[in-house]
Amino acid sequence: MKNQINILVAVALSAIAVGVIGTGCASSPSNGIKGVDNYVKAVQAYNSGDRDRAVANLLTATRVNPDLIMARLMLGDIYREGGDYNNAVGQYEKLVQLDPYTWSNFYKLGVTYQFLERLQDAASSYNKALKLNPDDANTNMNLGLVYLFLGNPDDAVKYAERATLLDPKSAAAFSNLGVALDARGEYSRAEAAYRHSLDIDPENATTLLNLGTNLIAQNKGSEAVDIMEQVIKMQDTPLHRKRYGDALAKAGRYDDAVEQYQQALKLDPKYFPAMNEIGWSRIAQYRNNLELDDDKREQAVAMWDQSLQIKPDQPKIEAAKKEWSEKAMFRK
């Protein structure tokens, strides 16, 4: 993608609304009444908290009557709710064959494909849902995310923008629009989208993190530092410490940046991205000091060597280690 930077998707798929289990049926009627008794027993069992008995009754219902739409729908929802996406897909695939006229069936199938990282299938299913209901904000937003992961930022922006128009109060829609715009290199517009999202949901740590990363890409180091300080107070992770360090380095505060990278390594001693950035920060200091402080160069090389021991396949770091190791030979 053009000018791609490392941005996190703002909404976990597990948070996507896909309907309430057992609260309704698809639009087409079931074939006869076979299996309905088992379906009713399944609803009663589920409502009483007995998921296993509900599944058993639903499986019986679908064996007795393979065309019982409401049993397929509920069974797919239960599987998806429990994280059993492969079985959920099987039920939803049968569901859309039985009832190809209800948009939410294709939407649920698309979400489940997305969990399974079957992105082309997810895109196809979402597009079918939109043909039946083009004005559903969640479907537009999810399709935008799928296109983003497929490496198509133009379509990602198209559907993400549509989601914000359909649901202008959705913080998630604006946040994901920011992700799509970042992927297209439109950093100023992405920043505006993130800030709009934070106006709606100011405590969203992922959106704050993405805004901080966006500001780093725009060389707005001091602003990024302020944002990342908020993120660290909310969630202290190796990634967040590393991004905080990146903001400090962009602001020219290299010692403070190294301190944050070291904090990231305390949380995860094998977090090699922090090692790499310690190396780059030390090289920046080495060069800023007219290459008089050789300890900084040696620290950088040592950090890169440690990083490569953890993850050998890093051509850029391998090249940097070689280049700055050779500097010592030229000084002799």
Sequence and secondary structure as in RCSB ss.txt:
>XXXX:A:sequence
MKNQINILVAVALSAIAVGVIGTGCASSPSNGIKGVDNYVKAVQAYNSGDRDRAVANLLTATRVNPDLIMARLML
GDIYREGGDYNNAVGQYEKLVQLDPYTWSNFYKLGVTYQFLERLQDAASSYNKALKLNPDDANTNMNLGLVYLFL
GNPDDAVKYAERATLLDPKSAAAFSNLGVALDARGEYSRAEAAYRHSLDIDPENATTLLNLGTNLIAQNKGSEAV
DIMEQVIKMQDTPLHRKRYGDALAKAGRYDDAVEQYQQALKLDPKYFPAMNEIGWSRIAQYRNNLELDDDKREQA
VAMWDQSLQIKPDQPKIEAAKKEWSEKAMFRK
>XXXX:A:secstr
 TT      SS GGGS    TTS   SS  SSSTTHHHHHHHHHHHHTT HHHHHHHHHHHHHH TT HHHHHHH
HHHHHHTT HHHHHHHHHHHHHH TT HHHHHHHHHHHHHTT HHHHHHHHHHHHHH TT HHHHHHHHHHHHHT
T HHHHHHHHHHHHHH TT HHHHHHHHHHHHHTT HHHHHHHHHHHHHH TT HHHHHHHHHHHHHTT HHHHH
HHHHHHHHH   HHHHHHHHHHHHHTT HHHHHHHHHHHHHH TT HHHHHHHHHHHHHHHHHTTT  HHHHHHH
HHHHHHHHHH    HHHHHHHHHHHHHHHHH 
